[in-house]
Amino acid sequence: RVQVCDVADRRLVADLPLPGCRFQKVAASADGRRVAACGTDDRVQVWDVGAPAEPLTVLPGAAPKGFAFGSAGRDLVVLDRTDRVTVWELPE
């Protein structure tokens, strides 16, 4: 699982499930509203921190080397293992 904390008051904001695997990579949007994580299953899961029960979306088979949110937090840029860059538009 991935835990999101508010560092100013040391409060747990969200506890994000990543069932069946360990996470390997994680990124947060600039505004802190979204978190993306990739586990050993190579899928990138994106959460809205305000509604953490289920991922907002899952990018199947992304097999990323890395990923980052766009400046507005509405896109996720993924670099896969073949060095291909894909920009995913995320749901509201």
Secondary structure by P-SEA (a helix, b strand, c coil): cbbbbccccccccbbbbbccccccbbbbcccccbbbbbccccbbbbbcccccccccccccccccccccccccccbbbbbccccbbbbbbccc
